[in-house]
């Protein structure tokens, strides 16, 4: 299992833990600029799909519901990028994880 995927799995189980969220954010913020751009969000979406499909009877095709991977990435990016500035801040990332974990 990749390092980013492992961190994401850990934080999804406890999205209230700031330390875990910060580590997951840093794992996806590959260029270290303090934000997650659309390219970095693609890896996040791919890992999220892999976690869901590996841990449930849902297939990737069922999860995507007929949309392409690009459309899935774009939709999730728009959900995370609350202020619409084209990048996801730590606070936006944390809010997204907390609203989708549990």
GUMARMI-579008 format. One line per 2 residues: their letters; for each residue x, y, z of C-alpha. Coordinates in nm, 2 decimals. Layout:
# GUMARMI-579008
a> X/Y/Z ~ ...
END
This chain:
# GUMARMI-579008
xx> 0.00/0.00/0.00 ~ 0.14/0.34/-0.09
xx> 0.24/0.59/0.18 ~ -0.03/0.84/0.08
xx> -0.30/0.58/0.07 ~ -0.20/0.45/0.41
xx> -0.22/0.80/0.55 ~ -0.55/0.86/0.40
xx> -0.69/0.54/0.54 ~ -0.57/0.63/0.88
xx> -0.72/0.98/0.87 ~ -1.05/0.86/0.74
xx> -1.08/0.65/1.05 ~ -1.02/0.95/1.27
xx> -1.07/1.28/1.08 ~ -1.10/1.47/1.41
xx> -0.73/1.41/1.48 ~ -0.54/1.72/1.35
xx> -0.20/1.55/1.34 ~ -0.34/1.27/1.12
xx> -0.51/1.52/0.89 ~ -0.19/1.73/0.87
xx> 0.01/1.43/0.77 ~ -0.24/1.33/0.50
xx> -0.25/1.68/0.37 ~ 0.13/1.70/0.35
xx> 0.14/1.36/0.17 ~ -0.08/1.51/-0.11
xx> 0.08/1.85/-0.12 ~ 0.37/1.72/-0.32
xx> 0.52/2.06/-0.41 ~ 0.50/2.18/-0.04
xx> 0.33/2.51/-0.13 ~ 0.06/2.47/0.14
xx> -0.22/2.38/-0.10 ~ -0.34/2.09/-0.30
xx> -0.38/2.17/-0.67 ~ -0.59/1.98/-0.92
xx> -0.31/1.75/-1.02 ~ -0.24/1.66/-0.66
xx> -0.61/1.61/-0.60 ~ -0.61/1.35/-0.88
xx> -0.39/1.12/-0.66 ~ -0.62/1.19/-0.36
xx> -0.92/1.08/-0.57 ~ -0.75/0.77/-0.70
xx> -0.65/0.67/-0.34 ~ -1.00/0.74/-0.21
xx> -1.16/0.52/-0.48 ~ -0.90/0.24/-0.41
xx> -0.98/0.25/-0.04 ~ -1.36/0.24/-0.09
xx> -1.34/-0.04/-0.35 ~ -1.09/-0.25/-0.16
xx> -1.29/-0.23/0.16 ~ -1.65/-0.28/0.03
xx> -1.84/-0.48/-0.23 ~ -1.86/-0.16/-0.44
xx> -1.67/-0.17/-0.77 ~ -1.49/0.13/-0.92
xx> -1.75/0.14/-1.20 ~ -2.04/0.15/-0.94
xx> -1.86/0.42/-0.74 ~ -1.80/0.64/-1.05
xx> -2.17/0.59/-1.15 ~ -2.09/0.64/-1.52
xx> -1.87/0.94/-1.50 ~ -1.51/0.94/-1.61
xx> -1.22/0.96/-1.36 ~ -1.15/1.31/-1.48
xx> -1.51/1.41/-1.40 ~ -1.49/1.24/-1.06
xx> -1.17/1.43/-0.98 ~ -1.32/1.76/-1.09
xx> -1.64/1.71/-0.89 ~ -1.45/1.63/-0.57
xx> -1.20/1.91/-0.63 ~ -1.49/2.16/-0.66
xx> -1.64/2.02/-0.34 ~ -1.31/2.06/-0.15
xx> -1.22/2.40/-0.31 ~ -1.49/2.60/-0.11
xx> -1.35/2.94/-0.20 ~ -1.31/2.86/-0.57
xx> -0.95/2.98/-0.60 ~ -0.82/2.67/-0.78
xx> -0.64/2.51/-0.49 ~ -0.74/2.33/-0.17
xx> -0.61/2.48/0.16 ~ -0.55/2.27/0.47
xx> -0.88/2.39/0.62 ~ -1.07/2.30/0.31
xx> -0.91/1.95/0.30 ~ -0.98/1.89/0.67
xx> -1.35/2.00/0.63 ~ -1.39/1.77/0.33
xx> -1.24/1.47/0.52 ~ -1.45/1.54/0.83
xx> -1.77/1.56/0.63 ~ -1.69/1.23/0.45
xx> -1.56/1.02/0.73 ~ -1.72/0.82/1.00
END
